[in-house]
Amino acid sequence: MIELRPQPLTKSAFAPFGDVVEIDGAHHFTINQGFAERFDDLAKIDVSDEGGMAKTSIFTARLRPQPIVINLMERHPLGSQLFYPLQDRPWLVLVCDDPRDVKSFRAFRASGRQGVNYAKNTWHFPLLVLDDNSRFLIVDRKGPGNNLEEVVLARALTLKP
């Protein structure tokens, strides 16, 4: 089995796969009579293909057995998919250019103050948390058409947090 180790999640390292969603360093302005800061345009939400619309969900995820066995990858051909943690807990992101090419896999460790927005057609593994009952805000696509493709890997990989 091939073992993957995560690297820190940065905007430049993740750029080929989508957006890193974080407020650190983002443009913002004061609203609500000075009692709030507003951070706009943190990710490109792209869900309108074939009449799709944005939907917002909350997921509660459980810890997987470790080392984490990576045996499939998925992608969404009709829309982007954003994951943002609702607790300040680190979590993992696994992406690749081609699920048949082991060398194209990249693992990232996100802080609990970073989310990701997978671009359309980005191969990724489902949500990977490091703590049980981790909650995430999800912005995804709903509507007509098939927006999920899954590929079972010919050879499983392991991911060690």
C-alpha positions as CSV (number, residue, x, y, z in Angstrom):
1,M,0.0,0.0,0.0
2,I,1.2,3.5,-0.7
3,E,1.1,5.9,2.2
4,L,0.2,9.6,1.9
5,R,1.1,12.3,4.5
6,P,-0.7,15.6,4.6
7,Q,1.0,19.0,4.0
8,P,-0.4,22.3,5.4
9,L,-3.3,23.7,3.4
10,T,-2.3,26.9,1.5
11,K,-4.1,28.8,-1.2
12,S,-1.2,28.4,-3.7
13,A,-0.8,24.6,-3.1
14,F,-4.6,24.0,-3.4
15,A,-5.3,26.4,-6.3
16,P,-5.4,23.6,-9.0
17,F,-8.3,22.0,-7.1
18,G,-10.4,25.0,-6.1
19,D,-10.4,27.6,-3.4
20,V,-9.2,27.7,0.2
21,V,-11.9,29.4,2.2
22,E,-10.5,31.5,5.1
23,I,-10.8,34.9,6.5
24,D,-7.1,35.3,7.5
25,G,-5.7,37.9,5.0
26,A,-9.1,38.3,3.2
27,H,-10.5,41.7,2.3
28,H,-13.2,42.8,4.8
29,F,-15.1,45.8,6.0
30,T,-17.0,46.9,9.1
31,I,-20.8,46.6,9.2
32,N,-23.7,46.7,11.7
33,Q,-22.6,50.0,13.3
34,G,-19.1,48.7,13.9
35,F,-20.1,45.4,15.7
36,A,-19.3,43.0,12.8
37,E,-16.7,42.4,10.1
38,R,-17.9,41.2,6.7
39,F,-15.7,39.0,4.5
40,D,-17.1,38.6,0.9
41,D,-16.3,36.5,-2.1
42,L,-14.3,33.9,-0.3
43,A,-15.0,31.2,-2.9
44,K,-16.3,30.8,-6.4
45,I,-19.6,28.9,-6.0
46,D,-20.3,27.3,-9.4
47,V,-23.6,25.3,-9.5
48,S,-25.7,26.6,-12.3
49,D,-25.0,24.0,-15.0
50,E,-28.1,22.2,-16.3
51,G,-30.4,24.4,-14.1
52,G,-28.7,23.7,-10.8
53,M,-29.1,25.9,-7.7
54,A,-27.1,26.3,-4.5
55,K,-28.1,24.3,-1.4
56,T,-26.7,24.8,2.1
57,S,-26.4,21.8,4.5
58,I,-24.7,20.9,7.7
59,F,-22.8,17.6,8.0
60,T,-21.8,15.9,11.2
61,A,-18.8,13.6,10.5
62,R,-17.2,10.8,12.4
63,L,-13.6,9.8,12.7
64,R,-12.5,6.9,10.4
65,P,-10.3,4.1,11.6
66,Q,-6.6,4.9,11.2
67,P,-4.6,4.7,9.1
68,I,-7.3,5.9,6.8
69,V,-7.8,3.5,3.8
70,I,-8.4,5.4,0.6
71,N,-10.2,3.2,-1.8
72,L,-12.3,5.5,-3.9
73,M,-12.5,9.1,-5.1
74,E,-15.4,11.2,-6.2
75,R,-16.1,14.3,-8.2
76,H,-19.0,16.6,-9.1
77,P,-19.1,17.5,-12.8
78,L,-22.0,20.0,-12.6
79,G,-21.0,22.1,-9.6
80,S,-18.5,23.1,-7.0
81,Q,-18.7,21.9,-3.4
82,L,-17.7,23.9,-0.4
83,F,-16.8,22.5,3.1
84,Y,-16.3,24.9,6.0
85,P,-15.8,23.7,9.6
86,L,-18.1,25.0,12.3
87,Q,-15.6,24.1,15.1
88,D,-12.0,25.1,15.3
89,R,-10.7,21.6,14.7
90,P,-8.1,20.5,12.2
91,W,-9.3,18.2,9.4
92,L,-7.9,16.6,6.2
93,V,-8.4,17.2,2.5
94,L,-7.4,14.6,-0.1
95,V,-7.5,15.4,-3.9
96,C,-5.9,14.2,-7.1
97,D,-5.7,15.0,-10.8
98,D,-6.4,11.5,-11.9
99,P,-7.5,8.6,-9.6
100,R,-5.5,6.1,-11.8
101,D,-2.3,8.0,-11.2
102,V,-1.0,7.6,-7.6
103,K,1.6,10.3,-8.1
104,S,-1.2,12.9,-8.6
105,F,-2.7,12.5,-5.1
106,R,-2.2,15.4,-2.6
107,A,-3.2,15.4,1.0
108,F,-3.6,18.6,3.0
109,R,-4.1,19.4,6.7
110,A,-6.6,22.2,7.1
111,S,-6.9,24.2,10.3
112,G,-10.2,24.6,11.9
113,R,-10.4,28.1,10.4
114,Q,-10.0,26.9,6.8
115,G,-12.5,25.5,4.4
116,V,-12.2,24.3,0.8
117,N,-14.3,24.8,-2.2
118,Y,-13.7,22.0,-4.6
119,A,-13.9,23.2,-8.2
120,K,-16.2,21.4,-10.7
121,N,-14.7,18.0,-11.7
122,T,-12.1,18.0,-8.9
123,W,-11.4,14.4,-7.7
124,H,-11.6,14.3,-3.9
125,F,-12.1,11.9,-1.1
126,P,-15.2,12.3,1.1
127,L,-15.1,14.4,4.3
128,L,-12.1,13.4,6.5
129,V,-12.2,14.6,10.1
130,L,-9.8,14.1,13.0
131,D,-12.4,14.4,15.8
132,D,-15.8,12.6,16.2
133,N,-18.9,14.7,15.7
134,S,-17.2,17.4,13.6
135,R,-19.7,19.7,12.0
136,F,-19.3,21.4,8.6
137,L,-21.3,23.9,6.6
138,I,-21.7,22.7,3.0
139,V,-22.6,24.7,-0.1
140,D,-23.4,22.3,-2.8
141,R,-25.5,21.9,-6.0
142,K,-29.1,20.7,-6.2
143,G,-31.1,20.2,-9.3
144,P,-31.4,18.0,-12.4
145,G,-28.6,16.0,-13.8
146,N,-26.0,13.6,-12.4
147,N,-23.6,15.5,-10.2
148,L,-21.7,12.6,-8.7
149,E,-19.1,10.3,-10.2
150,E,-17.2,7.8,-8.1
151,V,-14.2,5.7,-9.0
152,V,-13.0,2.7,-7.0
153,L,-9.2,2.7,-6.9
154,A,-7.4,-0.3,-8.3
155,R,-5.0,-0.1,-5.4
156,A,-5.9,1.3,-2.0
157,L,-3.8,4.0,-0.4
158,T,-3.4,4.8,3.2
159,L,-3.4,8.3,4.7
160,K,-1.7,8.9,8.1
161,P,-2.8,12.1,9.7
